[in-house]
Amino acid sequence: MLDRVISRSMIEEVDKQTTLRFHYSPKMMESLADMVKYAQQKGSRVEMVVNPYFPAFLPKIGNLDSLITDINLATGSTVKNFKDAVTETEAFGDYQHVNKNGARLYLDKLIEAGVLEPKVGL
């Protein structure tokens, strides 16, 4: 986990970043679906999520929506999209990772959405 705040230079350079494209194959989707089924057969609840991205970097991600759609189709599950759930600049360590402060905000969002369940009495 990052223990820093995104630098001013990174913030200023975000528009110069090239488009990020996730590279994946049908075989990868098949493997993911197999692992989801395996976990479910073992009695586990499987939740798939998209983590937050630095807000100004989101337009630089070229195929996130199609990746989510392909995962949904391959697994029969619904990916919960938190790509824009954290908006505070100080919550990021870089374009693709929240820092400690951002992790707390993100965890609160996961709890609110029912992805994580806090223990009763804590």
Buried (B, 14 or more C-beta within 10 A) or exposed (E): EBEEBBEEEBBEEBEEBEEBEEEBEEEEBEEBBEEBEEEBEEEEEEBBBBBBBBBBBBEBBEBBEEBBEBBEEBBEBEBBBBBEBBEEBEBBBBBEBBBEBBBEBBBEBBEEEEBEEEEEEE
